[in-house]
């Protein structure tokens, strides 16, 4: 046994000597005198690198140049004691700079015979595989032959172009400054594929969180021999750099760089050592002899231990490597991910999971937490069973609960994980949050419904206004002509009902189209109370008013402001399901000399509507005026948004104060005149008598007849036209017959014919002075709000009364 021990020591010493495995033995190659003189005379040595070629060389978040090749270059400069300068540019420009002498060293370049004509290469530093990358959903590209005729994104100056041309592949070259730009071209469907270095492309994919959009296909096309390169005539510098690379390898610097940046070691070129072949050969023979002796000594025991140890080591290393890869994938995912064992117990969650859902791993292991909604549990069990039974990945839509009790809509994608014996050992689950997407889809559907409803409401309101015009007008005529008190009383009630119907159609029109308000200076005193009481009809809510008699008058559209008050009052009623008290107050505000962030004027009337309901949660206060935002199950989310828009068009604002369980107060600010007054009442002047002929254009015969009766009562004669073409024909003939019309009333909208807007343009060519009045049931139309801009003299809103006609005709005739 002593002889065997001595023999073993001799063998170990023999094997260690040629490889420098004893302490204190230097492994660094020394520079020749010629090389030292070169460095002394040529300093500084200028290194150029690529701006974006991670992890080998790139600009980090702090704007510093860094990466594996740059660390190696800096280490060589320090080791050999020469001054080095570094700068970066695009890959193609970097090659040009070395060839033209702007730079001395290109820190990273694949070797090829074509490039060898222009460059002198160092020994290889890294082996870098290059592969094909395509869109994740693409299935028609699997190998290099499938690239025929395709658009290929390739970094400028990259070896990939030379490789494809060498294979006689007919392709369209899409040049990119770097691989990040190449990925943008692929994701933006401006390229069919990328050929790029695996480490760099994968780095850019995960950094930009687009792992679900891009995939790698097929085997690597080639293994790039990554070297440093200098100009072809600069062989001395290439030799210095090669010695530096070998020194870095022998000192373990390359291993440290690899572990720092990659976690695993890339295979590096190892320098040949032919001088050690003899030692290795002799040592190998001696080792074989020693193994034979050991086997003779205790073959069974040693063999069993060795085999078992190797097997355990291999399995442990494979397991650790697999776990590292899986963890890297999970942590790089932009979506929450969970790893379960076969019993369904969570074993790992990535950081994104905690960020999105709030739960930690320990909390998730507690089955009592409300992570899975009760109504989703049966679906989860069913799908998990399907995945394990089929062994195939599966995706389905479901919901999960966050730690702060929010319910998220998600797409759950799951796949079975297997051990080395291909037996299921758990499941990996990816959760894609589609809550915002679902909300946008719901908003889009809601918008379509509202648009359809608005179109329907506008059409109904217009048709109803036309029908109401006849009823309204004839009731007004009957009231003017009757002398019987009882008849007048009944007609007045019928007229008041028609007036409310008129207000309802105006609200429908405001809902359907919005539009500019048709404003009139008037008091708000009876208006606020009447509108509020109307909104509370049929409700058990009581109301208290506090409105001073000296309240200023405002310039406002009564129909639109009524809709604002109506929306707020109805919301207040909904917030007080168990009855309550609604308080409505109005005050004058003089902001002269004061600044308000949202008000430009000085005099305002503030209408305050307060309830004693449940209040509005603080997190919702900034969103209640957003279109489609609602906390009601069946709400449209348009009431307050419409109200806000109406008040803004009046030059005012709406503010809200609220506390949960204490109620809410809505403040409506309307610009005021600073003057007080009573509600305006149209003063009838039935003594007004006009003369001349009036042209009436309306597609409804009843309305033409009603207008004729009103105008004839006022002393005019009338001629009716069914559309614009008819009206123009009558107008032209009247001029030719020397019996011209004194004025015209044109209906704005004529279904299937020429309406008022088209007719006025032609009419003004014939006569630019004649008073022309536009009439419409669309009171919110811009033509009604600003008739002069379209060539009309004034506007009339359907339905109208005799006093409306008298007021307009007295003013303009």
C-alpha positions in Angstrom: 0.0 0.0 0.0 2.9 2.4 0.7 4.3 1.6 -2.7 0.9 2.4 -4.3 0.7 5.7 -2.4 4.2 6.8 -3.5 3.4 5.7 -7.0 0.2 7.8 -7.0 2.0 10.9 -5.8 4.6 10.6 -8.5 1.8 10.3 -11.1 0.0 13.4 -9.8 3.2 15.4 -9.8 3.9 14.3 -13.3 0.5 15.4 -14.5 0.5 18.7 -12.7 3.9 20.1 -13.9 2.9 20.8 -17.6 -0.3 22.5 -16.8 1.0 24.9 -14.1 -1.2 23.6 -11.3 1.3 24.5 -8.6 1.0 27.8 -6.6 3.2 30.6 -7.8 3.5 29.4 -11.4 2.8 32.3 -13.7 0.6 31.6 -16.8 0.7 35.0 -18.4 2.6 35.2 -21.7 5.2 37.9 -21.9 5.3 40.4 -24.7 8.3 40.5 -27.1 10.5 43.6 -27.4 8.9 44.4 -30.7 5.4 44.3 -29.1 6.5 46.4 -26.2 8.0 49.0 -28.6 4.7 49.0 -30.6 2.6 49.7 -27.5 5.0 52.4 -26.4 4.9 54.2 -29.7 1.2 53.7 -30.7 -0.5 54.6 -27.4 -3.4 55.2 -26.9 -4.9 52.1 -28.5 -8.5 53.0 -29.6 -11.1 50.3 -29.2 -14.5 50.7 -31.0 -17.5 48.7 -30.0 -21.2 48.3 -31.0 -23.7 50.5 -29.4 -26.3 47.7 -28.9 -24.8 44.2 -28.9 -25.8 43.0 -25.4 -24.4 41.2 -23.4 -21.1 41.5 -25.3 -21.1 45.3 -25.6 -23.8 48.0 -25.1 -24.7 51.2 -23.3 -26.3 50.5 -19.9 -29.1 52.5 -18.2 -26.6 54.9 -16.7 -25.2 55.7 -20.2 -21.9 53.7 -19.5 -20.3 51.4 -22.1 -20.1 47.9 -20.7 -20.3 44.3 -21.7 -18.2 41.1 -21.9 -15.9 42.2 -24.7 -15.3 45.7 -23.2 -14.4 44.2 -19.8 -11.9 41.9 -21.6 -10.4 44.8 -23.5 -10.0 46.9 -20.4 -8.4 43.9 -18.5 -5.9 43.4 -21.3 -5.0 47.1 -21.3 -4.4 47.0 -17.6 -2.5 43.7 -17.7 -0.1 44.9 -20.4 0.1 48.5 -19.1 -1.0 50.5 -22.1 -3.5 53.3 -22.4 -6.8 52.5 -24.1 -9.7 54.6 -25.3 -13.2 53.3 -26.0 -16.1 54.6 -28.1 -19.1 53.0 -29.7 -21.1 53.2 -33.0 -23.2 51.0 -35.2 -21.7 47.7 -36.2 -21.2 48.6 -39.9 -19.6 51.9 -39.0 -17.4 50.2 -36.5 -15.9 48.0 -39.2 -15.4 50.9 -41.5 -13.6 52.8 -38.7 -11.0 50.0 -38.2 -10.4 49.7 -41.9 -9.9 53.4 -42.4 -7.7 53.7 -39.3 -10.2 55.8 -37.2 -10.0 53.0 -34.6 -7.3 50.3 -33.9 -9.4 47.4 -32.5 -13.0 46.2 -33.2 -13.9 44.5 -29.9 -16.3 41.9 -31.4 -16.4 40.4 -35.0 -17.2 37.0 -36.4 -14.4 35.4 -38.4 -15.1 34.6 -42.1 -12.8 34.1 -45.1 -14.3 37.2 -46.8 -13.6 39.4 -43.7 -10.1 37.9 -43.4 -9.1 39.9 -46.5 -9.6 43.2 -44.6 -9.1 42.2 -41.0 -6.5 40.4 -38.9 -8.3 38.4 -36.3 -7.2 37.4 -32.8 -7.8 33.9 -31.5 -11.5 33.1 -30.9 -13.0 34.5 -27.7 -16.6 33.2 -27.7 -18.7 30.8 -29.8 -22.0 32.5 -30.6 -24.8 30.5 -32.4 -26.9 32.4 -34.9 -30.5 31.4 -35.5 -33.7 32.3 -37.3 -36.3 34.4 -35.4 -39.9 34.8 -36.6 -43.3 36.1 -35.3 -44.6 33.8 -32.6 -47.7 32.9 -34.6 -45.8 32.1 -37.8 -45.6 28.5 -38.8 -44.3 28.6 -42.4 -40.6 29.3 -41.6 -38.8 26.4 -39.9 -35.3 26.3 -41.5 -33.0 28.2 -43.9 -34.7 26.8 -47.0 -38.0 28.5 -46.0 -36.3 31.9 -46.2 -36.4 31.8 -50.0 -38.1 35.0 -51.2 -38.6 36.3 -47.7 -37.8 39.8 -46.2 -34.9 39.2 -43.8 -33.9 41.8 -41.2 -30.1 41.7 -40.7 -27.9 44.1 -38.7 -25.8 46.2 -41.1 -22.4 44.5 -41.6 -23.5 41.2 -40.0 -22.1 37.9 -41.2 -25.6 36.6 -41.7 -25.9 38.4 -45.1 -22.7 36.8 -46.3 -23.9 33.4 -45.0 -27.3 33.5 -46.9 -25.6 34.7 -50.1 -23.1 31.8 -49.8 -26.1 29.4 -49.6 -27.7 31.0 -52.8 -30.8 32.0 -50.9 -32.8 34.5 -52.8 -34.1 37.0 -50.2 -34.9 40.7 -49.7 -32.3 42.3 -47.3 -33.9 44.6 -44.8 -31.0 46.4 -43.1 -31.1 47.4 -39.4 -28.7 49.5 -37.4 -28.9 46.9 -34.5 -30.8 43.9 -33.4 -33.3 46.0 -31.4 -34.3 47.8 -34.6 -34.5 44.4 -36.4 -37.0 43.1 -33.7 -39.0 46.3 -34.3 -39.1 45.5 -38.0 -40.2 42.0 -37.3 -42.9 42.9 -34.8 -44.1 45.7 -37.0 -44.6 43.1 -39.9 -42.0 45.0 -42.0 -39.8 41.8 -42.1 -40.6 38.1 -42.2 -37.6 36.9 -40.2 -34.5 37.9 -38.4 -31.1 36.1 -38.6 -29.2 37.1 -35.5 -26.9 36.0 -32.7 -29.0 34.1 -30.2 -27.7 35.7 -26.9 -28.2 39.2 -28.3 -31.6 38.7 -29.9 -32.9 36.9 -26.8 -31.6 39.7 -24.5 -33.4 42.4 -26.6 -36.6 40.3 -26.7 -36.8 39.9 -23.0 -35.7 43.5 -22.2 -38.4 44.9 -24.4 -41.0 42.4 -22.9 -41.9 40.9 -26.3 -41.2 37.2 -25.5 -44.8 36.4 -26.5 -44.4 38.0 -29.9 -41.2 36.4 -31.2 -39.9 32.8 -31.3 -36.7 31.1 -32.4 -37.0 28.3 -35.0 -34.8 25.5 -36.2 -31.3 24.6 -35.4 -28.6 27.3 -35.4 -27.5 28.3 -38.9 -23.9 28.6 -37.9 -21.7 29.0 -34.9 -20.0 32.4 -35.0 -16.3 32.5 -34.0 -16.3 35.8 -32.1 -12.9 37.5 -32.1 -11.3 40.9 -31.7 -10.2 42.3 -35.1 -7.7 44.9 -36.3 -6.7 46.2 -39.7 -5.0 43.6 -41.9 -1.7 45.3 -41.8 -1.7 45.5 -38.0 -0.5 42.0 -37.2 1.6 43.0 -34.2 -1.4 44.4 -32.3 -3.4 41.2 -33.2 -0.7 39.2 -31.6 -0.7 41.3 -28.5 -4.4 40.9 -28.1 -4.3 37.2 -28.6 -1.7 36.9 -25.8 -4.0 39.0 -23.7 -6.9 36.7 -24.4 -4.8 33.6 -23.5 -3.6 35.4 -20.3 -7.3 36.1 -19.4 -8.1 32.5 -19.9 -5.2 31.2 -17.8 -6.0 33.7 -15.0 -9.6 32.7 -14.8 -10.7 36.1 -16.0 -12.8 34.7 -18.8 -14.6 32.4 -16.4 -15.5 35.4 -14.2 -16.7 37.4 -17.1 -18.9 34.6 -18.4 -20.3 33.9 -14.9 -21.0 37.6 -14.4 -22.9 38.1 -17.6 -24.3 34.8 -18.6 -24.4 32.6 -15.5 -23.1 29.7 -17.5 -19.8 29.4 -19.3 -19.6 29.8 -23.0 -17.1 27.6 -24.7 -14.0 29.6 -25.4 -11.1 28.6 -27.6 -8.4 26.9 -25.7 -4.8 27.3 -26.8 -3.2 24.1 -28.1 -0.3 22.9 -26.1 1.6 20.4 -28.3 4.6 20.6 -26.0 2.6 18.7 -23.3 1.6 15.8 -25.5 4.4 13.7 -24.3 3.6 14.3 -20.7 0.0 13.7 -21.2 0.6 10.5 -23.1 3.0 9.1 -20.4 0.7 10.3 -17.6 -2.3 8.7 -19.2 -0.5 5.4 -19.4 0.6 5.6 -15.8 -3.0 6.5 -14.7 -4.3 3.5 -16.6 -1.8 1.3 -14.8 -2.8 2.8 -11.5 -6.5 2.3 -12.1 -5.8 -1.4 -12.9 -4.0 -1.8 -9.6 -6.8 0.0 -7.7 -9.3 -2.2 -9.5 -7.4 -5.3 -8.4 -7.3 -3.9 -4.9 -11.1 -3.2 -4.5 -12.8 -3.2 -7.9 -16.4 -3.8 -6.8 -16.5 -1.2 -4.0 -14.8 1.6 -6.0 -16.8 0.9 -9.1 -20.1 1.1 -7.3 -19.2 4.3 -5.5 -18.0 5.9 -8.7 -21.0 5.0 -10.8 -23.4 6.1 -8.0 -21.6 9.4 -7.4 -21.4 10.2 -11.1 -25.1 9.4 -11.5 -26.1 11.6 -8.6 -23.8 14.4 -9.6 -25.2 14.3 -13.2 -28.8 14.3 -12.0 -28.1 17.1 -9.5 -26.4 19.2 -12.1 -29.1 18.6 -14.7 -31.8 19.4 -12.1 -30.0 22.6 -11.0 -29.5 23.7 -14.6 -33.1 23.0 -15.5 -34.3 24.9 -12.4 -32.0 27.9 -13.3 -33.4 27.9 -16.9 -37.0 27.7 -15.7 -36.4 30.4 -13.1 -34.8 32.7 -15.7 -37.8 32.2 -18.0 -40.3 32.8 -15.2 -38.6 36.0 -14.0 -38.2 37.3 -17.6 -41.9 36.8 -18.3 -43.9 40.1 -18.5 -46.9 38.2 -17.1 -47.6 36.7 -13.7 -46.4 33.1 -13.5 -46.8 30.3 -10.9 -45.1 26.9 -10.6 -47.2 24.2 -8.9 -46.3 20.7 -7.8 -48.6 17.7 -8.7 -50.6 18.2 -5.5 -51.5 21.7 -6.7 -49.3 23.5 -4.1 -47.6 26.6 -5.4 -43.8 26.3 -5.3 -42.7 29.5 -7.0 -44.1 32.8 -8.2 -42.3 35.4 -10.3 -42.0 39.0 -9.1 -44.6 40.1 -11.6 -47.2 37.9 -9.9 -46.7 39.8 -6.6 -46.7 43.1 -8.4 -50.0 42.4 -10.1 -51.9 40.4 -7.5 -50.2 41.5 -4.3 -50.0 37.9 -2.9 -46.7 36.5 -1.7 -45.8 32.8 -2.1 -46.5 32.1 1.6 -49.9 33.7 1.3 -50.7 31.8 -1.9 -49.9 28.5 -0.2 -52.7 29.3 2.3 -55.8 27.8 0.7 -58.0 30.1 2.8 -57.1 33.3 0.9 -59.7 34.5 -1.6 -57.5 34.2 -4.7 -59.9 32.1 -6.8 -63.5 33.4 -6.9 -65.9 30.7 -5.7 -67.8 30.6 -9.0 -64.5 29.9 -10.8 -63.4 26.9 -8.6 -65.3 24.2 -10.5 -63.9 25.5 -13.9 -60.4 25.5 -12.5 -60.7 21.9 -11.3 -62.1 20.8 -14.6 -59.4 22.5 -16.7 -56.6 21.2 -14.5 -57.9 17.7 -14.9 -58.0 18.2 -18.7 -54.4 19.4 -18.7 -53.1 16.4 -16.7 -55.1 13.8 -18.6 -54.2 15.1 -22.1 -50.7 16.3 -21.3 -51.3 19.2 -23.7 -51.1 22.9 -22.9 -54.4 24.7 -22.4 -55.6 28.3 -22.3 -58.9 29.6 -21.0 -60.5 32.8 -19.8 -61.3 33.1 -16.1 -61.0 35.5 -13.2 -58.7 35.9 -10.1 -58.8 38.2 -7.0 -56.0 40.5 -6.0 -55.0 41.1 -2.4 -56.9 44.4 -2.3 -60.0 42.6 -3.4 -60.1 43.6 -7.1 -61.4 41.0 -9.5 -59.2 40.7 -12.6 -60.2 39.1 -15.9 -57.3 36.9 -17.1 -56.3 34.4 -19.7 -54.8 31.4 -17.9 -52.4 29.3 -19.9 -51.1 26.2 -18.3 -48.8 23.3 -19.2 -47.6 20.1 -17.4 -43.9 20.0 -16.3 -42.2 16.6 -16.4 -39.2 15.0 -14.7 -36.3 13.2 -16.5 -38.4 10.1 -16.7 -41.2 12.1 -18.6 -43.5 11.8 -15.6 -45.6 14.8 -14.6 -44.1 16.6 -11.6 -46.2 19.8 -11.6 -47.6 22.6 -13.7 -46.5 26.0 -14.9 -49.2 28.6 -15.1 -49.1 31.9 -17.0 -51.7 34.6 -16.2 -52.3 37.4 -18.7 -54.3 40.3 -17.3 -57.0 41.3 -19.8 -59.1 43.4 -17.5 -58.4 46.7 -19.3 -58.9 45.0 -22.7 -62.3 43.6 -21.5 -63.2 47.1 -20.1 -62.3 48.7 -23.5 -64.4 46.0 -25.3 -67.3 46.8 -23.0 -66.9 50.5 -23.5 -66.8 50.0 -27.2 -70.0 47.9 -27.1 -71.6 50.5 -24.8 -70.5 53.3 -27.2 -72.1 51.5 -30.1 -75.3 51.0 -28.2 -75.4 54.7 -27.1 -74.7 55.8 -30.6 -77.5 53.7 -32.0 -79.8 54.9 -29.1 -78.8 58.5 -29.8 -79.6 58.2 -33.5 -82.9 56.6 -32.6 -83.7 59.3 -30.0 -82.8 62.0 -32.4 -85.0 60.6 -35.1 -87.9 60.1 -32.7 -87.5 63.6 -31.3 -87.5 65.1 -34.8 -90.6 63.2 -35.9 -92.3 63.9 -32.6 -91.5 67.6 -32.9 -93.1 67.7 -36.3 -96.2 66.0 -35.0 -96.2 68.2 -31.9 -95.8 71.4 -34.0 -99.3 71.0 -35.4 -100.9 70.2 -32.0 -98.9 73.0 -30.3 -99.6 75.5 -32.9 -103.3 74.8 -33.2 -103.8 74.9 -29.4 -102.1 78.3 -29.4 -104.4 79.5 -32.2 -107.4 78.2 -30.4 -106.4 79.9 -27.2 -106.0 83.2 -29.1 -109.4 83.0 -30.7 -111.7 81.5 -28.0 -113.8 83.7 -25.9 -115.3 81.0 -23.7 -113.6 80.8 -20.3 -114.2 77.0 -19.8 -112.8 76.2 -23.2 -109.8 78.5 -22.6 -109.1 76.6 -19.3 -109.1 73.2 -21.0 -107.0 74.5 -23.8 -104.5 76.0 -21.4 -104.1 72.6 -19.6 -103.7 70.9 -23.0 -101.2 73.6 -24.0 -99.2 73.1 -20.8 -99.0 69.3 -21.4 -97.8 70.0 -24.9 -95.2 72.4 -23.5 -93.8 69.6 -21.2 -93.7 67.3 -24.2 -91.7 70.0 -26.0 -89.2 70.1 -23.2 -89.0 66.3 -23.3 -88.1 66.3 -27.0 -85.4 68.9 -26.4 -83.8 66.6 -23.8 -83.9 63.7 -26.3 -82.2 66.0 -28.9 -79.5 67.1 -26.4 -78.9 63.4 -25.5 -78.6 62.3 -29.1 -76.3 65.1 -30.4 -75.3 67.6 -27.8 -74.4 70.7 -29.8 -74.2 74.4 -29.1 -76.8 75.7 -26.5 -79.5 78.1 -27.7 -79.2 80.5 -24.8 -81.5 83.2 -23.5 -81.0 85.6 -20.6 -83.6 84.7 -17.9 -84.0 84.1 -14.2 -83.3 80.7 -12.6 -85.7 81.1 -9.6 -88.8 79.2 -10.7 -86.8 77.1 -13.3 -84.7 75.4 -10.6 -87.6 74.4 -8.5 -89.8 73.3 -11.4 -87.1 71.2 -12.9 -86.2 69.5 -9.6 -89.8 68.7 -8.7 -90.3 67.3 -12.2 -87.2 65.0 -11.8 -88.5 63.9 -8.3 -92.0 62.9 -9.7 -93.0 59.5 -8.3 -90.1 59.5 -5.8 -90.5 59.4 -2.0 -87.5 61.8 -1.6 -88.3 65.1 0.1 -86.7 68.3 -1.2 -85.7 71.6 0.6 -85.1 74.7 -1.5 -83.0 77.8 -0.5 -83.1 80.2 -3.4 -83.0 84.0 -2.8 -85.2 86.4 -4.7 -82.2 88.5 -5.6 -80.6 85.7 -7.6 -78.9 87.0 -10.7 -80.1 86.2 -14.1 -78.1 83.9 -16.4 -77.7 83.4 -20.2 -78.6 79.8 -20.6 -80.4 77.1 -22.6 -83.2 76.0 -20.3 -83.6 72.6 -22.0 -79.9 71.7 -21.6 -79.5 73.0 -18.0 -82.8 71.2 -17.1 -81.1 68.0 -18.3 -78.1 68.7 -16.1 -80.2 69.2 -13.0 -82.3 66.2 -13.9 -79.2 63.9 -14.2 -77.8 65.0 -10.8 -81.2 64.8 -9.0 -81.8 61.2 -10.4 -78.3 60.1 -9.3 -79.0 61.6 -5.8 -82.3 59.6 -5.6 -80.4 56.4 -6.5 -77.9 57.1 -3.7 -80.7 57.3 -1.2 -82.7 54.1 -1.7 -84.2 54.3 1.8 -85.6 57.8 1.4 -83.8 60.9 2.4 -83.7 64.6 2.0 -82.5 66.5 -1.1 -81.3 70.0 -0.6 -81.2 72.5 -3.5 -79.6 75.9 -3.0 -78.5 78.8 -5.2 -76.4 81.8 -4.4 -74.7 84.7 -6.2 -70.9 84.6 -6.4 -68.7 87.7 -7.2 -65.2 86.5 -7.9 -63.8 89.9 -8.8 -60.3 90.1 -7.6 -60.3 86.4 -6.8 -58.7 83.6 -8.8 -60.4 80.3 -9.5 -58.4 77.7 -11.4 -61.2 76.8 -13.8 -63.3 80.0 -14.0 -62.4 83.1 -16.0 -65.3 85.4 -15.3 -66.3 87.4 -12.2 -70.0 86.9 -11.7 -71.6 83.4 -11.3 -74.7 81.8 -9.9 -73.8 78.6 -8.0 -76.5 75.9 -7.8 -75.8 73.3 -5.1 -77.6 70.0 -5.0 -76.8 67.9 -1.9 -78.0 64.5 -0.8 -77.7 62.3 2.3 -76.8 59.1 0.4 -74.0 56.7 0.4 -71.4 59.1 -1.0 -68.8 58.6 -3.7 -65.5 56.6 -2.9 -62.5 58.8 -2.9 -60.8 56.8 -5.7 -63.8 57.5 -8.0 -64.0 61.3 -7.5 -61.6 62.1 -10.4 -63.4 59.8 -12.8 -67.1 60.5 -12.3 -67.3 62.9 -15.3 -65.4 60.5 -17.6 -67.6 59.1 -20.5 -68.8 55.5 -19.8 -67.5 55.5 -16.2 -70.3 54.1 -13.9 -70.5 52.1 -10.7 -74.1 51.0 -11.5 -74.7 47.5 -12.9 -77.0 48.8 -15.6 -75.6 52.4 -15.9 -74.4 53.9 -19.2 -71.8 56.2 -17.6 -73.1 59.1 -19.8 -75.3 61.2 -17.5 -72.6 63.1 -15.6 -70.4 63.2 -18.7 -73.2 64.8 -20.7 -73.9 67.2 -17.8 -70.3 68.3 -17.6 -70.1 68.9 -21.3 -73.3 71.0 -21.3 -72.1 73.2 -18.4 -68.7 73.7 -20.1 -70.4 74.9 -23.2 -72.2 77.5 -21.1 -68.9 78.8 -19.8 -69.3 77.2 -16.4 -68.1 74.2 -14.4 -69.3 71.4 -12.2 -67.6 70.5 -8.9 -68.3 67.7 -6.5 -67.7 67.2 -2.8 -68.3 63.8 -1.2 -67.6 61.6 1.8 -68.6 57.9 2.0 -71.7 57.3 4.0 -72.2 61.1 4.4 -73.6 62.1 1.0 -72.5 64.2 -1.9 -72.8 67.9 -3.0 -72.7 68.9 -6.7 -72.0 72.6 -7.4 -73.0 74.0 -10.8 -71.4 77.3 -11.7 -73.2 79.4 -14.5 -72.0 82.8 -15.8 -74.4 85.5 -14.5 -75.4 89.0 -15.8 -75.2 90.6 -12.3 -78.8 91.7 -12.7 -82.0 90.4 -11.1 -85.3 89.9 -12.8 -88.4 87.9 -13.0 -89.1 85.0 -15.3 -89.6 86.3 -18.8 -93.1 86.1 -20.1 -93.8 86.6 -23.8 -95.9 89.7 -24.1 -98.5 89.0 -26.7 -99.1 91.7 -29.3 -102.2 90.4 -31.2 -102.7 93.8 -32.6 -99.6 93.3 -34.9 -100.6 93.2 -38.5 -98.3 92.6 -41.4 -98.7 92.5 -45.1 -97.3 90.8 -48.2 -96.8 87.2 -49.2 -94.7 84.6 -47.2 -93.1 81.5 -48.7 -93.4 78.5 -46.4 -91.2 75.4 -47.2 -91.9 72.2 -45.1 -92.3 68.6 -46.1 -95.2 68.2 -43.7 -98.5 69.5 -45.1 -100.0 69.9 -41.6 -97.2 72.2 -40.6 -97.6 74.2 -43.8 -101.3 74.6 -43.1 -100.8 75.5 -39.4 -98.1 78.1 -40.3 -100.4 79.6 -43.0 -103.3 79.9 -40.5 -101.0 81.7 -38.0 -99.5 84.0 -40.6 -102.9 84.8 -42.1 -104.1 85.7 -38.5 -101.2 88.2 -38.5 -102.3 89.7 -41.9 -100.0 87.9 -44.3 -100.9 85.7 -47.3 -99.0 82.4 -47.7 -97.7 80.0 -50.4 -96.5 76.6 -49.4 -93.7 74.4 -50.9 -92.9 70.8 -50.1 -89.1 71.0 -50.6 -86.3 73.2 -51.6 -86.6 72.7 -55.4 -90.3 73.5 -55.2 -89.6 76.6 -53.1 -86.9 77.9 -55.5 -89.3 77.4 -58.4 -92.1 79.4 -56.7 -89.6 82.1 -55.7 -88.3 82.5 -59.2 -91.8 82.7 -60.7 -92.9 85.2 -58.1 -90.0 87.5 -59.1 -90.8 87.0 -62.8 -94.5 87.8 -62.2 -93.5 91.0 -60.3 -95.2 89.6 -57.2 -92.2 88.8 -55.0 -92.3 87.2 -51.6 -91.7 89.5 -48.6 -90.1 86.7 -46.5 -89.6 83.0 -46.4 -89.7 80.3 -43.7 -87.6 77.2 -44.6 -87.6 73.8 -42.8 -84.0 72.7 -42.1 -84.5 69.0 -42.8 -86.5 67.5 -45.7 -86.1 63.7 -45.9 -85.3 62.7 -49.5 -85.3 66.3 -50.7 -83.5 69.6 -50.6 -83.5 71.0 -47.1 -83.1 74.5 -45.7 -79.3 74.7 -45.6 -79.0 73.8 -49.4 -82.0 76.0 -50.3 -80.7 79.2 -48.6 -77.4 79.0 -50.6 -79.3 79.0 -53.9 -81.9 81.5 -52.7 -79.2 84.0 -51.7 -77.9 83.9 -55.2 -81.3 85.1 -56.4 -81.9 87.6 -53.6 -79.4 88.6 -50.9 -81.8 90.9 -48.9 -85.0 89.0 -48.4 -85.5 87.9 -44.7 -85.3 84.1 -44.5 -86.1 82.2 -41.3 -85.0 78.6 -40.6 -87.3 76.3 -38.7 -86.3 72.9 -37.3 -87.2 70.3 -34.7 -83.5 69.9 -34.1 -83.1 72.8 -31.7 -79.5 71.8 -30.9 -78.4 72.0 -34.5 -75.6 74.6 -35.2 -77.8 76.3 -37.8 -80.5 77.0 -35.2 -77.8 78.3 -32.7 -76.1 80.5 -35.2 -78.4 81.1 -38.2 -76.6 84.2 -39.5 -73.4 82.1 -40.2 -75.4 80.0 -42.7 -77.2 82.9 -44.5 -80.4 82.9 -42.5 -81.9 86.0 -40.9 -83.1 84.2 -37.7 -84.3 80.8 -36.4 -87.5 79.3 -35.2 -87.6 76.3 -32.9 -90.4 73.8 -33.5 -92.9 73.7 -32.1 -93.7 77.4 -31.9 -96.5 79.8 -31.1 -98.0 82.8 -32.7 -96.1 85.0 -30.3 -92.8 83.5 -31.6 -93.7 84.5 -35.2 -94.8 87.9 -34.1 -91.5 88.5 -32.2 -89.4 87.5 -35.2 -91.5 89.3 -37.8 -91.7 92.5 -35.8 -87.9 92.4 -35.5 -86.9 91.7 -39.1 -89.9 92.9 -41.2 
